[in-house]
């Protein structure tokens, strides 16, 4: 029964159990992206649904936005988070009407914290295959 669950996790574009066990635990004082789903509409724009986990404590320390950027770091879109999510962790928020520049086939999704800025787990999204994986920054290799 464990095999179908693993196949379901891999089919959904998540990180496999083996990969998760090799990764260090998340620092919840930083805003971490833990899931990404997306759709492309008929007009060529995208809708992204991003799940973030962070140790929100209130207005003084919370995940205040997530963004989509190119692999080279150019910001494509930003979803401002209007309030802390103290009792809703992880939480998922969507952004529609995203125009990805022509020729871009992969994007990185990262979250921002009001105290620590960027620095938590990011996700790499392949817009052609739908694959979503944990993005390992050069400093984390």
N, C-alpha and C positions, 0 to 999 in steps of 0.2 A: 504494500500500500504506500510505502514511502516513495517508490519510483514515480508513480503518477504525479505526486505532489512536486517532486523535483522537476519533472518535465513541465508542469504547469508554471512553476517559477521561472524556468528558463524561457519558455514560450512567451511569457509576459515581458521579457526583456530585462529582468532583474539580475542581480548578481547571484551566482550559484552558492550553495552552502560552503563548498570548498573555498571559494574565493573569500567569502565572508569570514571564515575562520582564520584566514591568513592576514586579515586586516586588523589594525589596532582599533580599540573601541572608540566611539565618537566622543569628542569633547562637547558636552551639551551646553557649555557656556558660549560656544560658537554656533552660528546658524548653519545647519546641515541639511542638504537636499537628500531626501531618502526615497523619492519616487518622482517619475516624470511620465506623463502620458501626453500625446499630442494628436491632432487631426489636421489635415489640410483640406480647406474648403474649395469649392468650385472656382472661386475668384483668385486662388493661389495663396491666400493668406492662411496663417496657422492659428490654432487655439492650443495653448499649453495648459495643462493641469499639473501643478507642482506641489509635492508634499514636502514639508519642512518640519524638522524637529529642533527645538531649542529650549533651554531652561528659562522661558519667559518668567520674570518676577513682577512685572508691571511696567508702567510707562518709563521707568528709569532704565530698564534692561529688557529688550525684546527684539525678536526678529522683525525688522521694519521694512524689508523688501526682498524680492528675489529678481534676478535678471537673467536674460539670455544673451550670450555673447558668442562671437566667432571664436575659433580655436586660437586665433591671434590676439584675442582680447577686446575686439571692437564690440561695444554694446549695441544690441539689436533692439531689445525691448526690456522694460522694467515694470514689475507689478508691485506697487506700493501697498504695504499691509497697514491698514488704517488703525489698528489697535493691537495691544498685546493679546496673546492666546494662552493665558496662564492655565486654564483648565481644559484646553483642547490641544493635546499633543499626541502624535504629530497632527498637523492640520494641512489641508489641501485648498489651494486657491487657484483660480483660472484667469487667463488673460487671452482675449480674442483679437483678431485683426492684425496679427503680427506679420509684418512683411520681411521675409528673409532675403537678403541680397542674392542676386543671380550668381550661380556658381558655388554657393555655400551648401555643402552637403552634410556637414557636421556642426553642431553647436554645443556649447557648454552652458549648463544651468547652475548658477550659484546663488546662495542666499547671503544676506547682510544682517548684521546685528548692530543695534544702536550703540553698543559699548565697544565691541571687539572688531567691528567692520567685517570684512571678508576673512575667510580662513578655514571655514568648515568644509565638510565633504561636498564635492561638486559631482555632477553627472554629465557624461558625454552622450549626446543623442545623435544617432545617425538618421538623418531625415529620409534616406532612401530605403533602408532596411527596417527601420523602426527599432533597432537595437538601442537599449539604454544601459550604460555601464557606469561604474564608479570611475571618475576621471582622476587619474593620478598625476598631480602636478609635478614638475621637474624636481622640486624640493622634497617630494615625498617618495621618490623612486629608490 
